[in-house]
Amino acid sequence: MTGGRDVHTVHFPTTTPPEQVQVLVVGAGPVGLAAALELSGRGVDVAVVDRATSATLVRAGAMGHTPRVVEHFRRWGVLQSVRDEWTFPPEWNQGIRLVTSLVGHELVPNRRPEFTGAARHSTEEALRRPQSALQQVFLRHLAHRGVPVTGGWPLAELRQDDDGIDAVSEDGQVIRAQYVIGADGGSSTVRALAGITREGEHAQEKRLRLIVRTGDISATVGPAPSGTNIVFNQHADGFLAAVSARDWRVYAGPFPLEHEPTEAELLATARAAFGFDLDLELVSATTFYHATRIATTFRAGRVLLAGDAAHVRTPGGNLGEGFGDVVNLGWKLAAVLAGHAAADLLDSYDQERRKHNWRVADHALERSRRSQVTLAAIRQIGVPADDDLSAEAQARRAAIGARIAEGRTGADGVTFDERYDESTAIWYEDGQLDAEWPWQADVYTDDPRPGHRAPNGLVDPYGGTLYDRVGADLALLVLTEDRDVEHAFVAEAAARALPLTVIHLTDPAARELYGTGTVLVRPDQHIAWRGTELPLGGAGAVLDRTLGVPRRALVGAR
């Protein structure tokens, strides 16, 4: 076996955390560590604590990372490290195959990526890496930056006042911070201590995510089996995905909420997914639910929630939404702490991210229900045994493939359409919100209007992207020969000591997409304002809106 390596345990440092810090992140999962990356990259004094002393690969939560997430990895400076952190041989990555079993029949032709020909909304590719691989990379980069991460630090109490917030551990240690980010998972202690409740639909049944360990199965599956598969047969369904060279993730269920399946029952489901008899060790079994539980607010004073602490929903992209939280929140917290914005800007984090998460959660729950209907129809047709090569079996497999293809939809909207259409920090165009087309999970069109993700693209022949040029600060895209608006923004930003990157886009395709005016892009790559001339109040009014409050209110607002 060549390529790949096992990364089974992530050990958190157990050093004593600082007594005082600008932002304390509670939770050293991928979202918490990403928050520390985002903030430390903006010069914020940040520390991370976690109740646990380690994390393990075998729980293997989210593994697939969309091009939008990879855009974040690129800006954080960790993309190549994440690419290098393979936990199974890279040649196993053959796309997502829809099969009767690992060694069975392909039911729908595999959509392999093409170098040219397909419409693209990002210069980045999707990636598959387990959470532990991300944690290893993030921890190394944080250590290089001198960001303290402390395991074995269980939070017991939060005490807010006008000047800051005290985080108190179970043994009485106190960390004084300006803000606390709760990234400590679905059963968040931070959320409970802040008194934030959740709303949404409870599950009526449960499922289990299994990690099973094999011996050397290359004699049966070959040296480079498909690492990511969705299985449909009479006894197993859902993902069969390699986590390492020996560990695989398999789904089991659904089961009644009160049912506790035996190990033998779970391993029988796993063997059915592989499609042949093999020795399997059940390494872990983690319960999850197809349900939606979203916090009633993502902000309570100096406490902010991100990731699973803020939103838990039907699996499929929730970690990516956690990274989206971090990117939205990070620049706002940094602006507040630097004195460029007032604390009220943080209200827009809740306004923007909570509505977006509800959109995606509603879609995920409906998608899950449709999938169950499809599975029932498939099993009614009857999935033939893999060794049945009769004409009747082949006809049934073709019918099953057609039924699967009939229900398949894309996810471009889920991946790229992070529109923020109820924010006090965005200057919408006249009539824009009334004219917005409905959000659709499977449809995305590049949209340069305020509140939308700024369309990305190459800006030089050597591979540099617009997002590379935007960097970590506010950016002004100039697509016109008239530079009066540009000069007004530059002067206003200079008067506020506000970092601003000016980017001149002369490419006719960029001007056709964005319009021949000027566009203000936020550090999270969303458009704050667009126009050919300044509104009443000039560039100062636009920046005031983008930063949450009029500048005159900033005195003492940190």
N, C-alpha and C positions, 0 to 999 in steps of 0.2 A: 504494500500500500504506500503510495507516495503522496506527499502534500498533506497539509492539515495537521492540527495538533489538538490535544484535549486541553480545555481550560475549565476544569471542573469547579474550582473554588477560588473566589475572590476574597482576599483578606483585607479588611479595613485596618488602617493604622489605629493604634490604641493610645496615642499620645494625648496629653492634656490639652483641651481646646483653649483658645484665648479667652480672657475674661471679658473682653470688649471687642465688638466688631460692628461694621455697618449693617451687614445682612447675615443672618444666621439661617442656613438651610437645614431643615430637619428631614433626613431621609437620604441615604447614599445609594439609592437605585439610579437607573439611567437618567431619570428626569431631574432628580436632585443634583447629581453630579453635573448634568448639562447646565443647570441653573448657575452653578459655581463657575463653569467655563464661560458662560455668557457674561456674567457680572465681572469676573476677574479680568476678562478681556476688555472691559470698559473701565478698568481702573478702580473698581469697587472693592473695598476690603470685605472679604466674604470668608465664612467658615462653614463646614458641613459636619453634622453629627448624625449618628444612627444608633438605634437601640441594639442592633445586631453587631457582631464582630466580623461577620463574613457573609457572603452570598454564594449560592451554588448554581452551577450550570443546570443541575437536574430539574430545577423547577421550570426552566425554559419557557418563559412567557413569550412576548412578541419577538419575532425573528425577522419579519419582512419589513424593510424600510423603503418608503416610496422616494421617487426623485425629489419631492419637496423636502423630505427629511435630509436627503443627501445634500441638498443645497445648504442646509444648516451645518452639516458636518464640514462642508467645504469652507464656509466662513469661519467656523471655530478653529480651523487649522488642524483637524483631526482626520480628514477624509482618508488620506493614504494610510494612516495607522489603522483605521477601521478596516480598510480593504485588506491590509496585511494580516489582520487578526482572524485568519481562517481557523475554524474548529473542525472542519471536514475538508477533504480535498476539493479544490476549486473546480476540478473537472466534473464533479458530481452536480454542479449547478447547470441544469438543462432546462430551466424554465419550470413552470408548474404543469405537470402532466396529470390528466384526468384518466384514471385507470381503474380496472377491476381489482388489481392488487399490484404490489411492487413488481412481481414477475408475470403479471397477467397481460391483459389486452388494453390498448389505448382506446378510449371511447370517443374522444374528440381530438382532432389533430392539434398538436401542441403549437402554440403561437410563439415561435422563436423570434427574437428581436432582429430587425433588419438595420443594416448600416444606413440605408437611404430609403426613401419612399414613403415612410410613415410620418404623419403630422406629429410634431413634437412641441411640447410647451416648456421643456426644460433641457438644459445642456447636460444634465446628470442622468445616471442610470439608477435603477433600483438595486438594493443590496439585501442580502440575507446574512445576518449575524445574530447569534443569541445575545440576550441582555448581558450575560457575564462578559462576553467579548467587548461590548461597549464599555462596561464598567472598568475593565482592565485598561483600555485605552484612555478613558477619561481620567482615571486615577493617576496614570503616568503623566499626563499633561498637566494636571493640577499640581502634582508634586514638583514638576519643573517650574511652575509659576510660584511655588511656595504657599499654595493654598492649603490650610490645615483641614484634614478629614479625620474624624475621630469616631471609631466604633466603640460599642459598649457604653453608650451614653444615653440612657433611657430618659426621655422627657417626662416630667411629672406636673409642671405648673407653668403657666404664662401669666405675667403681670404687666399690663399696659399702663402707661401714664402719658402725660403731654410731651415728654421728651424722649421716650423710647419704650423698650419692652424688655423685661427680664425673662429669660428661659431658665427654668430650674430643673435640675435632674433629680432622680429618685434619691440620690445620696446627698442632695443639698447644694451641689455645685451650681453657680449662677453665671450665665453669660448675658451680658448687657448688649443689646443690639438696637439699631434704629428700626429694623423690620425683620420679621420672621417669615420665611417661605415654608409652608407645609407641603412636602413632597414625600410623605411617609405612607403612601399606599391607601387602599380602599378602606381600611379600618383606622384611618388617620387619627392619631392622638392630638395633633395640632388642631384639626377640625373640631374635635370634641371639646378641647379646652377653650377654643374660641367661641363655642356655643353655636356653631353653624350646623344647621340641619340639612337633610337631603330630601329630594322629591323624585318621583318617577315610579315606574312599574316594577313590582316584585316578580320574580320568576315563579313559575308553577312547577318546574322540574329542574333537575340539575344534570350537569355533565362533568366528566373528569378528563383532565389533560394528563396523559401518562407519559413517563419517560421510561423506556425499556432499553436494556443493554443486551447486545448480541455478542456472540463470538465472531470469528472470521467467517463471513458468509459470502466471500467473494467467489467461491467455487460455484455458487448458485446464482448470484446476482451480477457477477462480473466485477472487474476492478474499479469500475466507475458507474455505479448505479445512479439513477435519478435521485437527487437529494431532496426534491420537493414534489409531493404527489398529493392529489385528492382522490381518495378511494371511494368507489361505489360498489358494494356487493351485498349479499344477503345478510352478512354478519358484522360488517364494519363499514363506517363511512367517515368522511372528513380527512384531515391532514394526516399523512404519514411523511414526516420530514426529518431529515438527518440533522442532529444537533452537534454531534461530533462523529469521529470515525467509527464509534461503537454505540453511540446513544441515539435513539430515535424518539421523536414525539408522535404519539398516537392519541386519538380521541376515543372515548367510550361514553355510551349513553344515547339518548337521555334516560334518566332514572327518576322514579318518584322521589320527592324531597326526603322522605323518611328512609329510603332504601340504602343499605350499605352493601355494595357489591363485594364479592369475595375476590381474593387475588386470582384464583383460578378463572373466575368469570372475566376479569379484566385482561388476563393474559390470553384467553381464548379470542377476545376481540382483536388484540394486537396481532396474533398469529394470522387471523383472517385477513388483516390488512397487508401483511407481508405476502400471503398467498402460498406459503409452504411451511412445513413443520420445521421448527427450529427451537433451540434452547433460548429462552428469554428470561432475564432477570428484571423484575419490576423495581425500578429504582425510586420512583415517586409517583404519587397520584394526587393531583391538585384539583379541587372542586372549583368549577366556575359556572356562571349562570348567563342565560340569554335574557338580560333585563337591563334596565336603565336606572341609575341612581346618580343624580347630579346635585351638587351643592346649591343651596338657595342663593348663595352669593359666593364669589371667589375672593372677596375682600371683607375683612372685619377690622377696621382701623389699621393697625400696623401688622396685621396677619394677612397673608395672601396664600391661596391654595393653588397647587399646580399638579398636573398628572392625575393619577388615580385618586388622590386625596380630594380632587375637585370633581372628577367625573369617572364613573365606572359604567361600562356598557357592554353590550354584546361584543365578543372578541372580533378583532379585525381592524387594526390601525390605531388603537387607543394610545399606544406609546407615542406614535407620531403626533397625535393631538397634544400629548404632554410636552413634546419638544416645541410644538407651536405655542403652547402657553408660555414656555420659558422665553422664546424669542420675542413675543409680544410684551411680556412683563419686563424683561431685562433692561431694554433701553429706557423704559419709563422710570424704573427705579433709579437707574444711573443718572438720568436727567434731574430727578428730584434731589438726589443726594449731592449732585454737583451744583445745585442752585439754579439750573436752567428752567426748571418747572416746579410747580407747587404740588403738594401731595394730592390735590384733587385730580391730577392727571391719572392717578392710579385707579380712579373709578372707571375710567374707560377700559381698563383691563377686564373688569367684570362685564361691562356692557358688550364688549366685542367678543370675548372668548366664550362666554356662557351661551349666548345665542348660537354661535357657531357649533358648539358641542352638542346642543340640543338637535340641531339639524342633522348632524352626522349620526347621533344616537338613534333618532327616529328612523333614519334610513337603515342602520345596521339591524335594528329589531325587525323591521319589515323584511329585510333581506333574509334574515334567519327564518322567518315564518315561511317565506316562499321556498327556501331550501328544503324545509321539512316536507312541504307539499310535493316538491320534485322528488325527494327521496322515496316518499310513499308511492308515487307513481312508478318509479323505477323498480321498486320491489314488487309492485303488482305485476309489472311485465315479467319480472323474474330474471335475476342476473345469472347466466349460465356459469357452471364451473369452468375454471380456466382451461382445463384439459379437454373440454367439449368443443370440438372443432367442426361440428356438424353444420349443415346449411341452416338449420332451424336456429341453432345457437348464434351463428353469425348474424342472422336476421334480427334476432332479439337484441344483440349488442348494438347493431345499427339503429334500432328503434330507441334504445336507451340513449345512445349518443345524440340522436336528434332531439330527444326530450331535454337533455342537459343543455344542448346548444340553444334551444328555444328559450330557456330561462336565463341564459347568461347575459349580463350587461357589463359595460365598462364601469370604471370608477374614476374617470378624469375629474369629475366634479368634486368627489371626496378628496382627491389628491391635491387639486390646485385651487378650487373655488372657496377660498377663505374670506369671502367678502364680509366686510364689517359695515352694516347698513343701519346701525342704531347707536352711533358713537357721538359723544359731545366733542371729540377731539379730531374730527374730520370735517373739512369744508366741502360739503356736497355741492354739486352743480344744481342750478335751478331746474326743478322738475325731475331730477335724476331718480330719486327714490320711488316716485310714482311710475317711472318708466322701466324700472329694473325688471328683467325677466325672472321667473321663478327659479330658485336654486334647484338643480337637478344633480343627482348623485353620479350619473353616467355621462354628463355633458359638460364640457368646459370650452369656452372661447376666450382667448386673450382679451382682457378688458382694461383699458387704461383710465377708467374713471375713478374718482376718489373712493376710498374704502376697499378697493380691489387690490390683489397682489399685482405689483408692477410686472408686466410681461418681461421676461428675461431673454437674452440672446447674446450672440457673439458681437463684440465691439472692436476687435482687432484680428488680423489674420493669423495671429499666433495662439489663439485659443482663449484669450481673456474675455470674460463675460461682463455684462452690465452689472451684475451683482458683485463681481470682483471690484469694479470701479466704485460702486455705492459704498462698499465696505461697512463700517460700523457706525457711521454718522448719518445725519440728515444729508440728502443729496438733492441737487437741483439739476434736472434734465433740461437742457436748452435745445430746442428743435427749430429755432427761428433765427433769422439774421438780425432781428431787432433785439438788442441786448438791454433795453431799459429795465425790464422786469428783473433780469439777472442782476443788474447792478444794484437795484433796490434791495433784493434779498441779501446780496453780499454785504452791503453796508449795514443792514439791520442785524445780520448775524454777527458781524464784527463788533457792533456796538454792545452786543450781549455776550461777547466772548464765546459764541456758540459755534462749535465745529460745523462746517458746511462744505461738502464736496460739490464742485460744479463740473458737470459732464456735458460736453457738446456732442450731440448726435446729429451727424450729417447724412447718415445712410438714408436713402429715400424710403426704404422699407420701414425703418424705425419711425420716420415722419408720417408715413401713411398710417401706421398703427396708432401712434401716440397723438397725432395732430401736430400742427406747426405752431406750437406755443411753448409754454414752460410748465414743467411738472415738478412738484415737490414730493420726494419719496422719503418715507420714514426709515429709520434704521432697521425695522423689521421687514422692509421691502414692500410695504403697502403705501398706496398713494394717499397723500394728505390733502393735496390741492392741485388743480390744473386750470390753466387759463391762458388767454392771450394778452390780458391786461389785468392789473391789480384791482381788487375790490376796494370799497370805501375803507379807509384805515390803512391801506397799503400792505407792504410786506410784513409790517409789524403785527397787523391784525391776523394775518394768516398764521404767523408763528405763534401768536398768542393762542389761537384756536388749537393748533397742533400740540402745543405744550400744556393745554388743559385750562389755563386761566390767563387773564390779562397780566402782563408783566409787572404792573404796579403792585399786584397782590403777592409777589414772590418774597417780599422782605420778611424774613423770619419764618418762611414756610417750610423749611427743611424738616 
